[in-house]
Amino acid sequence: MNTFYKINKWLIGLLIAGNLIYGQNQNSQSIAILKIELQKTTIDTTKIKILNEISAIYKYSNAPEGISYGKNALALAEKIHWKKGIATANKNLGICNLTQSYYTESLSHFQKALQLYKELQNQSAISGTLKDMGLVYLAQKKYPEALSYFNKALKINQLSDNKRLMVYNYNDIADVYFKQNNNSKALYHYSQSITINENLKDNNGLAYCFSRIGEIYSTKKEYSKALSYLSKALEKYDKNQIENIDNTLRQLSNVYLLMSQADAKNKKKYVALSIKTLERISSKQEQYSQSVDSLKELLKKSTVDTTKINILNRIASSYFYTNPKEGIPYGEAALRLAIKIHWKKGIALANDHLGVCQWVLTDYPKAINYFYKSLSSYEDLKDQNGISGAYNNLGLVNVEIKKYNQAFAYFNKAYAINKKTNNKILMVYNLNNIAVAYSDKKNYAKALEYYNKSKDLNFSMYDSNGLGYCYSKIGKIYSDLKEYSKSIYYFKKALNNYDKGQTYNIGNTYIEMGISYQKMALENSNKKQLLAESFKYLNKALHLFSEIGMFDRLSKCYFELYKTKKEQGNFNEALNYFEKHNTIKDSLFSNESQNKLANLQSKREIDLRDKQIEIQKLKINSNSRKVYLLVTMTISIALLFVLFFWLYVSKRSTNQLLLDKNEEIQNINKQKDKFFSIIAHDLRGPFNGFLGLTELLAEDIDDMDKEEIQFAAINMRRSAHNLNNLLENLLEWSRMEQGLITFLLQENKLLTVASECVSMLQDAANKKEIKINTTIPEDTKVYADNNILHAVIRNILSNAIKFTPTKGTINIEGKENDANTTISISDTGIGMNAKILKNIFQLDVKSNRIGTDGEPSTGLGLILCKEFVEKHGGKIWVESEEGEGSTFHISFPKKNNTVNLI
């Protein structure tokens, strides 16, 4: 079964949102680092560089924010009269305004940048700015002006013999001629680009030119030449050029479709070739396969069961939408291994992934069964996000099988959890899912109520795409209600809110607008104008879906265009659109039929299961009555009464034993869950920071000066050091919880131990000019494990340095009595408020903070200290006030009072 067409509408929405969030998270890492550096630096030129760099990152993803940072950079650069900074700021502002379609402002900034680059005699920057100005005119379809600037950029690069930039200029010029339908000049400039690419041995550059030439021959209806050049392009592209390969495959698929219309004799052959080519479009499949290959290699090398389970689950999830049948064996393997080692988190994920695979395959009974098991595991773990996700999945499956009441129950449970955790993004998905279900039931009033709730939430998050989706759905409801003016109003609002990248949603909105105008025309005297509007929007949708190769949507466009042309009286054109619709529909029919049969079979199985449950309940009720009768009879017999009493006592004893064992197992699981909670929450942060820095180096190293590279390297070293410390703490924790740490109790001279710890941390204290005073009598002794005693004092002393500002003071004191030896470490640092003080030794509450000089902290060290001290039978406590410093007290019992260590 072709699963591409099976992915349901709710799942597509979640996937698109997930990709948007992931893309934003990648940029947010580098932006966060830059913003921290911006706060720290006092040098104006460094501030300007950082502001310009943030503006450059935002120029396409969030242009208004990019403009804000660009203006700040420009103001500061003008204040100190730094030409390079002014030029860069103007260039960034030009691009941001171009992204916003503010063409006048964009040109103004580019002209200022161009003038400064000329004064600085920076030829490559001059040519780049000329190219940008050409793009502004190209966006406005002012082709002569665009050609003028592209040619100026070309001449500069020819004089400096910069072949790489010459290629870009030739391609830009060729693209303009192509848009002007001047195919001969377009072909000439692409051939010039090809010559240079051959000299540079740049296969990707050659492939781009071949694909563009193929598109030209396609418009000229010279299909054999088009096929030849597009095939050459596919041969030349590197495997990592996924997006370009996909675009070329879409062009190739479209050529075959055009050939099917031109050659009636071989129509079926070319339609089949078109679909087969389209199925090769696999940006996500390629990414998944690359990911899967690397994961399979890791799986072979792994020896740790939990790691194996995680890898198996990741492989299963990689196959969700590309080949779910292939993902099922990996999910089952993960489930078996997780059950074997009693790891609930792994069990929950495996059941969740298996449920999604069966859902995509339309095996709904199995999907529901897996989601129930996943829900049970997440409830045991008290994982709120997991519970919410399981409820949402169960709701979606029940909508598929038309069990709306059950679906609403699950969606509402998911929404309640997400509202409690204030997860607004997931709340939006829940509200949209409820609205879609009500719309399917034709309960439009309820559907509008929930779409409006979703709209308000999206508005509060400034999510324009979310708003666009809601407006589009509201427009569809008003269209179904025959309130066409309202529907068109909301469709236009949707289009105003969607980002340009929301091709699928924009195309669907165009289709719905076309249908609304078409229906209005049938009930309105102004029929001609309304049908013209219908054709305009349907044609826009056609172009969009042709570009991305969505055949099911293309079929819809052709069918609605057929109806519009038929109403206009253009019967020849109407017939042409109807034939195109049928051509695509025939190719999709077999897949749709299979899906419908699978859905009917699944629904039948679920109904049958529900009936079996009802029968079982009746049997249980009948059996219960028999049991009551039997008990009544036996009460009259004294001997049997005694027997039952004995059985009752015996059963009670057995239950108590089971309760004791369950409590023991729960305690073990709690310790294990603590450890994995730390990994899930604390290890991810340092790794993300480290990855953000490496990504910054990988992408921008050519534009970075020595100082910037050195700064990035220092931060990477600091991040790696923090990671190392965290991993050491995690391993120490794990060893302790598993009973692998051997405690060797002995008497230690406290002054000696304290001095050694101070010596190890003296450099860190010197950097902040912190004075450390030690007031411990020479004969004071502590009965403890030497290594652990060092670790505890060193950890608390390290924290004192970390949270004490420059020129502060730290005091270490020690005293003993007949029962205990007490160590006190006080500082003049930033102290703690009541909330931090309350949770500082709690594992399930994050209490880590950044030090006074930006030093990182995991919050795990003090928890380890507490565990270590309590293993000795000792106590640890803290006294602190915010802004007044902190004092940590550690008490170890004397030798005669020490309990046996476990």
N, C-alpha and C positions, 0 to 999 in steps of 0.2 A: 504494500500500500504506500502511496506517495504521501508521506506525513506532512509535507510542506503545506498542503491545502487543508490539513486537519487541525492545525493550531487554532484554537478558538479565540474569539475576539477579546475576551478578558485577558487571556494569557499574553496575547500580542501587546496589549496595553502595559502589562507588568514588565514585559521584556524591554519595551522602548524606554519606560521610566527607569528601569535598572541600568540600562546603558547610559542614559543621560546622567544619572547620579554617579556612575563609575567614572565617566569622562570628567565630570566636575571635580571629583575627588582627586584625580591624578594631578590636575592643575593646582588644586587648592593646597597640595603639599608644598610645592615650590613657592606659591604666593605667601603661605604662612611663614615660611623661612625668611623670605624677603621682608615681610612686614616686621618681623622681630628684629632683623638687622637694621631696618629703617629707624626703629625706636632707639637702637643702641648707638648708632653712628652720630658723630658731631661734625663730620667733615661735609661741607656743602656739595662738593663734586660727587662724593660717594652717595649722598642723599639723592642727587639728581639722577645718577646712574640707576639706583634702585627704583626710583619712581618711574623712570622710563621703561625699565625692565618689566615692572608690574603692568604698566599701560600696554606694553607689547603683548603680554600674555592675555590680557583681557580684550584685545582689539577685535577678535572674532567671536569669542564666547560671551562676552558681556561688554559691548562697546560703550554704553553709558558710563560704566565704572572705569573703563579704560580712558575715556575723555577726562574724567575727574582727576585721575592720577597724572595724565599727560599735562593738564593745565597747571597742577602743582609743580611738576618738573619744569615747565616753561617759565612760570613765575620766578622760581628760585634761580634758574639759569640766567634769566634776564637781569635779575638783581645783582648777580656777581659777574655779569658780562662774559659768560662762558659760551662761545659760539658753537662748539661741538654739542654741548648739552641742549642749546636752543634748537639747533638743527634737528637733532634726534627727536626732541619733544614734538616739534612741528610735524615731522614725518609720521610719528605714531598718531598724533591727532588727526592727520589727514586720512590715515587708514581707518581709524575708528569712525570718523564722520562718513567715510565712504561706505562702511558696513551699515551705517544707519540711513544711507541714501541721502545724506545732507551734502549734496554735490558742491554747492557754492562754498561752504565752510571748508570742505575737503580740499578744493583747489587752492583756496587762500593759504592754507597751512603748507601744502606742497610747494607753492611758489616761494614762500618764505624759506622753507628748508632748502630749495634749489639755490636760492641766492647765497645762502650761507655756505653750502657745499662748494659753490664756485669760488667764494672767498678763501675757503680752506683748501681748494684745489684737490678735492677728493673725487677722482674721476668715476670710480665704481659707484659711489653714493649719488653722483650727479645722474649717471645713467639709470640707476635704480629709481630715483625720484621722477625722472622723465617717463619711465615705464609706468609708475604709479599714476601719473597724470593722464597718461594714455588710457589707463583702465577706468578712470573717472568718466572720460568722454565715451568710452566703449559702453559703460553701464547706462549712459543716457542715449545710446544709439547714435551718437555724433561721430560717425565713422571717419570723415576726413580729418577732424581734429585728432582723433585717436591715432590714425596712421601717421600724422605729422610727428607726434611725440614718440611713437615707437621707432620711427626712422631716425630721429635725432639720437635716441638711446643706442640704436644699432651703429651709427657712425662713430660715436665715442668708443664703443667696444671694439670696432674694427681698427681704430687708431691704436688702441692699447693691446690689440690682438688677443682679447679675452674671448676665446672661442666658446667657452661654456655659456657666457651671457649672450653671445651672438646667436646661439641656438634658440634661447628663450625669445630674443627679439624677432627672429625669423618666424617662429611659431606664432607669436602675438600678431604679427603683420598678416600672416596667412589666415589666422582665425578671423580677422576683420574682413579680409576679402571674401572668405567663405560666407560670412554673415551677409555680405553685399551681393551674394550669388555670382561673384566674379571668380568662377572656378579655375580659370586658366592661371590667373595671378596667384591664387591660393596654392595651386599645385606647384607653381614655380618656386614660391618661397618655402614650401615644405621640402622640395627637392634640394634647395640650398641648405636647409637644416639637416637633411639626410647626409649630404656630403661631409659636413663638419662632424656629425655624430659618428660617421664611419672612421674619420681620422682619429677621433677621440676614443673609438672602440666602445661607445656607449650604447649597449643593446637596448636599454630602456628608452633612451632618447629616440632611437630608430623605431622602436615599437610604437611610441606615441605618434610619430609622423605617419607610419603605415596605417594606424587605426583611423587617423583623420582623413587620409587620402581615400581609405575604404569608404568612409562616410560620404565623401564628395561623390565618388562613383555610384554610391547607392542612390543619392538624390538625382543623379543623371540617368538612373535606371540601367546603368551598365553593371548588372549584377554579378557577372562572372569576374570582372575586375575588382569589384567590391569584395567578393569572397576571397580572392587571391590576396589582397592587401591585408584584410582583417586576419586571415590565417597566418600571414607573415608576422603580424603584430603579436599574435599569441605565441608564435615560436620564439620571438625575441625577448619578451618580457621575462624578467627574473621571477622566480616563484613567490618572492615576498611582495611583489607588486599586485597584491590581491584586488584592490579597488580598481586599478586600471584593467586588469584581466577581466574582472566582472563586467566593466563597462563595454569592453570589446566584445565579450560574449553576448551581451544584450544587443549590440549593433548587429552581430552576426545572426542572432535569432530573428531580429527584425527583417534582415535581408531575405532570409528563408521565407518569412511570412509574406513579404512583398512578392517573392517569386511564386508562391502558391496562388496568389491572386492573378498573376500575369500568365500562368501556365495551368489551365484547367485540367489538362491531361495528367500532369504530375502533382496535382494539388495535394493529395494525401501524403505523398512522399515528402514534399517540402514542409508541410505542417508538422509531420513527425520529426523532421530534422530540426525545425524551429524549437519544438518542445524539448527535444534531446539536448540541444545546445543550451537552452535556458536552465535545464537541470544541472548543467555543469557550473552554473553561477553559484559559487560556494564561498563567499567571503567568510561567513561564519563557520562553514564546514571546514575550510582550510585552517582557520584559527583553531577550531576544535581539534582537528587531526594533529596539528603541530603540538597542541597542548597534550592530547592523548598519547602521542608517541613519547614525549618526555616523561609523562606520568608512568607509562608502562615500563620505561627504563628505571625510574625510581623504584617502582614496585619490585623489580627483580633484585635490586640492591638492598632493600629494606629488610631488617631483621626484627624490628619492634612491631608487635601486633597492632597497637593503636595507630602507628604510622601507616601500616598496611591498610587498615580499615579506612583511614582518611583518604588515602590515595584511591582505593577502590570506589569509594563514594564519589570522589571528584571525577573519576573516569565515567561512572554511571551518569552523572549530571551533564557531562560533556556531550553525551549521546542523546539527551532529552529530545531535541527537535530535529536532529539530523538522521539518527538511526536508533530509535528507542529499543528495538528488539535486540540490538547489540549491547545496549546499556544494561538490560535486565540481568544477564549472567554476572556482571560486575557488582550490581547492587545486591544480588543474592549471595555472592561470595563475601561481601562486606557484612551482610546480615548474619551469616553463619559464624564468621569469626568474632563479631561483636557479641553474639549470644554466648559463644564458647568462653569468652573472658569476662562476661557479665558487664559489658560497658554500655550503659544505657544511652549515652549521647550518640555513640556509633550506631546503636540499634534504631534510635529515633530517626537519624539522618538516612539510614539505609531504607527504612520503611517509607519515608517521605519521597526519596528518589524513585523507588520502585512504583509508588503510587502515581507519580507524574508520568513515568514511562507507560504504564498501563492506561492512563488517562489519554495520552496522545494517541495510543493505539485503539482507543474507544472501547477498551475492556473495562467498563465502568464498575461491575461488581468487584473485580480484583482491585481496582483503584481505590474504591471506598474501603475495602478491607485493610489495605496498606495504610491509608490515611488514618483510620481508627487506631491502628497499632501505633502509628507515629504519635498521634494525639495522646495516647495513654503514657508513652514514654516521656513525652514533653511535660505532661502533668506530674509525673513522678519527679522529674528534674526541676519542676517549678520554673520552667523556661517560658516566660510570657510571650516572647516573639515567636517561639516554636509553636506554642498552643494557638496563638492567633493565626499563624500561617496554616496550621492543620485545619482549623475551623473554616478558614477562607476557601481552602481547597475542597473541603467537603461540600461547601455551599455551591461552588462552581460546578462540581460534578452533578449535584442534584438539580441545578438549573438545566444542565444538558439533557437530563432524563425527565424534565418537566415536573419534578417534585418540588414545587415552589415553596410550600409551607416549611418543609425541612430546610430548604436553601435559605429562607429568610431567618430561620432560627440560628443557623450556623453563622451567617453574615453578621447578625446582631451580636452574637457572642464575640466574634472577632473584633467588631467595632468597639464593644465595651472595653475589651482588653487594651486596644490601641489608644482609646481615649484616656484610660487610666495611666498609661505610660507616656501620654502626650506625643504619640507617633503620628503626626498629622499626615504624612505621606501615605501611610497604610490606611488611615481613616478615610482618605479620599478614595482609595481603591475600594474599600468596603461600601461606601456610599454609592459609588458608581455601579458596583455589582448589584446592589439592591435595586437601584433605579432601572438597570437593564432588565432585571427579572420582572419588575412591575410592568415595564414597557412591553415585554413579551406576552404578559397576561392581558394586555390592552387596558390596564389600569393606569391611564395617563396622568390622572391627578396625583397619584402617589409617586409616579416616576418623576414628575416635575418637582415635587416636594424634595425628593432626595437629590436630584441634579442641582437644585438651588442650594441645598446644604453643602454639597461638594463644591459648588462655585464659590461660596463664601469662604470655605477653607482654602481653596486655591488662591483666592484674592489675598487672604491674610499671609500666604507664603510667597506672594508675588510670582506665582507660577503661571506664566502666560499660556504655556502649552496645555496645562490642566484646565485653564479657563476656556481655551479654544475647544477642547474636547466637550466640556459641559454645554457651551453655547451651541455646538454642532448637534448634540443629542437633543437639546431643547427644541432646536429648529426642526429636527426630524419629527418630533412629537406633534408640533403645531402643523406640520405638513400632513401628518396622518389624520389630524383633526380638521383638515381642510381650511385652516386659518393661514393662508399662504403668505399674506403680507407679514405676519409675525414670524413665520418660518424663515423668510428671506432676510428679515432684519437680524435674526439670531445667527443665520449662516454667515452673514457679512461680519458680524462681531467675532465669530470663530476665526475667519480668515485674517482679521486684523490682529488676532492674538497669537496665532501659530507662528513658530519660527520657520525660517525658510527650509530647514532640514526635515520638517514634518511632512514629507512628500505624500506618504500614504494617507494621512488624515486630511491634508489639503485636497488631495484628489477625490476622496470620498465626499468632502463637503461640496466640491464643484459638481459632482454627480447629483447630490441631493438638491442643490440649487437649480440645476437643469430640470430635474423632475418637477420641482415646485412651480417653476415658470411654465412648464409644459401643462400641468394640471390647471394652473390659473388661466391659461389661454383657452382651455375648453369651456370655461365658465365666464369669460370676459369678452367684451366687444372688441377690445384692443388686441385681437388675437395675433396679428402679424408681428407686432413689436415684441410681444411676450415670447413667441416662438423663436424669434431672433435671439433674445436673451438666453433662452433655453439652449439653443445651439451653441452659443458662445461659451457657456460654462461647461457643457458636455464636451466640447472640443478641447477646452483647457485640461479637463480630466483625462481625456484620451492621450494628449501629449505627455502628461506626467506619468501615466501608467505604462506608456510605451517605453519611456526612458528606463523605468525600473523593471520592466518585463513581468508585470502582474497580469497573467492571462485571464484569471477569473474576473478581475476588475475591467480589463479591456473588453471582455465579452459583454459586461453590463453596459459599458459606454456605447458600444456599437448598437446594442438593442434599444437603448433610450434614444440614440441619434436616429435610428430607423423610425421610431414612433414620431419624433419631432419632424423629420423630413416628410413623413407620410402626411402629417397634419398640414404641412406647408404646401403640399401638392407636388413636391419634387419626388416623384415615384421612382425614377431611375436611381437617384442618389439613395433613396430609402431602401431599394432593393439591394444596392451595393453594400450598405451597412448591415442589412439583415443577413446577407451571405457571409460577411466577415464574422458576424456574431455566431452563426451556425458552424462555421469552420472551427472556431475556438471551442464552442460548446461541445461539438462532437469529440474533440480530443480530451476534454475534461470529463465526459459523461461516465466513462468506466470507473474513474476514481471516485466520483460522487456517488455512483451506485453502490460501490463497495462500502463506502462510509455509511450510507443510509442503512444498508443491510446489517452492518456491524452495530449501528445504534439501536435498531429494532431488536436484534438478538440480545444486546446488553439489557435493554429495558425489560424484555421478556424474562430474562434471568432474574432481574431484581424483583419484579412483580411476583415471580414464582417463589423467590426466597421469602418475601414478606408473607405470602400465604402460608408457607411452611412454618414460619414463626407463629402465626395465629393458631395453626393446628397444634403446635407444640404447647402453646399456652393453655389451650383447652384440655390437653392431656394432663398437664401439670395440675390444673384445677381439679380434674377428676381424681387424680392420684392423691391429692391433698385430702379430699373427702374420705377416701378409703383409709388413709392413715389416721384421721381423727376417729373414725369408727373403731379401728383396731386398738387405739390407745384407750378409748372408753371401755372396751371389753377387758383389757388387761388390768385396768385399775381395780376391778372387782376380784382379781386373783392375787392373793397376798404374796405368794411365792414369786410371781412375776414382778410384783411391785418392788420387792427386795432386789431382784436381778437388775431392774432398770435403775434403781438407786445406785447400785454398785457401778453400773456402766456410766452413769452421770459423773460420779466421782472420778472414775478413771479418765473419762474424756476431758474433764476439767484440768486434771494434772497434765495431760498431753498438750492441751491448748496453752497452758502456762509455759511449758517447755518450748513450744513453737514461738510464743511471744518473746521469750528470752533470746532465742536464736535470731528472730527477725530484728530485734533491737541491736544485737551484735552486728548483723549484716548491714543495718542502716548506718551504724556508726562508722563501719569500714567504708561504705559508699560516700558518706559525708566527707571523710578525709580525702578520698579520691576526687570527689567533686570540687573540693577546695583547690586542689592542685590544678585541675584543668580550668577552673574559673580564672586562676592567676594567668595561666597561659593565654586563655582567650582574651582577657582584658588588658594585661600589662605587656605581653610580648609583642602584640600587634603594633602598638604605638611606636616604640623605638625602631621596629623594622620599617614602618611606613616612612619615618623620618629619614632613615638611611637610604631607602629606595628613592625618595624624592630628591636627595642630594646627588645620587648617582645618575638619575634621569636628567637633572639639571646640567651635569657635566657632559653627559652623552650628547645632549641636543644643542647646547649653547657654547661648547668649549671654544669654537672658532671665534666667537664674538666676545670672549672673556679675556681680560688682561691678567697679568701675573698675580696681582693682588686678589682678584676675584677667585682665581683658581686656588690660590693658597688658602683663602677663607673657606672655600668649599671643602678642601682637603682636611683642614683643621676640624671643621664641623663633622666630617665623615669619621675622623679618628675619634672625636668625642662621642659620637653616636655609637661607633663600634665598641668603645670602651664601656659605655653604658649597657649595651647589649651583653657584653661579656660578663659584667657584674651581675646583671639580672639572671643570666643563664646559670652562673655559679650559685646564686641564691636559690634558684629553682631546683637545681640538682641537690643542693644541701638539704632543702626542704624534703624533696622526694626520698633521699636516703634516710632522713630522720623518721618520716612517716612509715617507711617500710622496715624500720628497726635495724638499718644497716650501719648506723653510727655507733661505735663502741665508746662508752664513756669511761675514761681512766681517771678516777678520782685521786687527787693528791693535794698535799698542802703547797700553796704557792705564795711567794712573797708578793703582796699586792703592789708595793712600790716598784718592784722590778718589772712586773707585768705592765703597769700603767706607763712606766718610762719607755718600754719597748713600743707600746702603741702610739705614744706621743711622737717618738722618733720616726715611725713609719708615716705619720701624717703631718710632720713638721713643714714639709715643702708646701703643702696645700694651705697651711695656716700662714706661712710667710708671705705667700702671694697676696693674701688679704690683710697682711699686717696684724694678725690676730695673736694676742699674747695668751699662752697656756700656762696656768699656775697649778702645781701639784703639791697638795698638802696631805701627806699620808705618813703616819709613823712608820719607822723603818722595820719594826717587828710585827706589823699587821699582816696576818695571813688569811688566805681564802682557801677553803676546802672545795675544789672543783676540778673539772677536766681542763688542763692547761690550754689546749687549742680553742676550746669553746669559750673559756674566759677571755682569751685574747680577742676572739671574734666579737663577743658582746660589747666589750669596752671600745674596741676599734670602731664598731658600727655606730654606737651612740656618739663617740667623739667626732666621727666623720660627719654625722648629722649636725652636731653643734657648730662645726666649721662651716658647713654648707648654709646654715640659716642664720649665721652671725655676720653682720656687715663689717666692712673694712674698719680696722683699728679697734675691734671689739676684744672682749676678754672671756676666757674659758677657765673655770676652776674645777679641779679634780680633787675630791676629798675621800678619805676612807676612815672608818672607825669600826670597832668590834666590841661585842659584849659576850657574855657566857653562851648565848644561844646563836647569834648571827654575826656575820661580817657584812657591813653595808657600804656600798660605793655610791657616791653622789657626783654627778657631772652637771655643772650649771654653766649657762652662757648668757651673754647680754644681747641675744639675737632678737628676731622678730616675734617670738612667742607664738601662742596658739589661742584661738577663740574657743568657746565652750563646745561648739559642734565638733571641731577637729579633735579636741581633747577627749571627747566622749568616744569617738570612733577610731582613735589612733592605733589600737591593737585589734581592730575588727577586720577579719579577712574579707567579709562580704560588703564592706563599704570602702570606696576609694578615698584615701586621705593623702595621696602623694601631692607634693607641691614643688615648684621650681625654687632653687636656692637664690640667695641675694645677688649672686653674679650669674644667674641663669643656669646654675648647675642642675642637671636632671635628677629625678628621684622616682623610684618605683613604688615606694610605700611598703615593700616586702621585708626590708631589713629588720624593722622593729617587731614585726610579727615573728620572724625567726628568733630574734632575741628573747621574746616572751616565751616561746616554746622551749628554747634551750634552758632558760632560767628555771622554768617550771619543771623541766625534766630533772633538775637538781633538787627539787623540793623548795626552791626559792621563790621570790616575788620581785616584780618590777612595776614601778608606778612613776607618774610624772606630775609635776606641779608647774603651771604656766599661766601667764596672762598675756594677752595680745599686746605687743610692743614693749613688754617688760622682760623678755627672755624666758628660758625654760630650765627646769632642774629635773633630771632623771635619777631615780634611786633604784639600786639593784641590791637585793639582800640574798645572801647565800647562807644556809644553815651551817653550823659547826659540825665537825666530824661525827660527834656522838649523836647529833640530831638529824643526820642525813638519812632520807628514806632510800630504799632499794630502787635503783634505776631500772626502767624497763626498756 
